[in-house]
Amino acid sequence: MKNLTAKHVMNPDVLVAESNWSVNHLAEFFMENCISGAPVQSNAGILIGVVSLTDIVNHEIQTAGGWQGPHDYYLHVLERQYVNRENVAFQIEAEPDVMVRDIMTPTIFQVSENTTVQRVADVMIKNHIHRVFVTNKDKIVGIISTPDMLKTIRDM
């Protein structure tokens, strides 16, 4: 494992969200691709942040005026993942003018392709994050998520 680098464990197929998407479009994108987060790029293709289901939920909680129990977002994700991948309608009640840029996190955690797996784990643990982006000359070439790290541990 000491010789493993980010390049060995990353997923090179990075799905990217656009900053000008509506939150509704983002939720559909997550559901269609069975993902819980993605990097965000500007109209010019520049990486400007990251957005996740947590950001959607946090926005909804703030808009609704506080916590009101488990949210339908998570219930729909669980239904889609665990009920034979049935086609489940995913609807959110966000205002139509709320965009990804309004709810995303502007902090980007990135590592190079040559970063050791141990260092990647350190970044994820220290920052309490579920994904880091692998870059080469400031371009995203991959993503490492918590499941990718768990697979690496399992396969050791």
LINUR-V590937 format. One record per backbone hydrogen bond with DSSP energy under -1.0 kcal/mol. CO is the residue of the C=O (numbers start at 1). NH is the residue of the N-H. If there is no record, write none. Layout:
co=<CO	CO>
nh=<NH	NH>
This chain:
co=<1	4	5	5	6	11	12	17	18	19	21	22	23	24	25	26	27	28	29	30	36	38	39	40	40	41	42	46	49	50	51	52	53	54	55	56	57	58	59	60	61	61	71	72	73	74	75	76	77	78	79	83	95	98	99	100	100	105	109	111	112	113	115	116	117	118	119	120	121	122	123	124	130	132	133	134	134	136	139	142	143	144	145	146	147	148	149	150	151	153>
nh=<4	117	8	9	10	143	14	41	21	101	100	26	27	28	29	30	31	32	33	35	53	51	17	48	49	19	45	42	40	105	38	56	57	58	59	60	61	62	63	64	65	66	75	76	77	78	79	80	81	82	83	86	98	23	102	103	104	50	133	135	115	7	6	120	121	122	123	124	125	126	127	129	146	144	111	141	142	139	136	134	11	132	149	150	151	152	153	154	155	156>
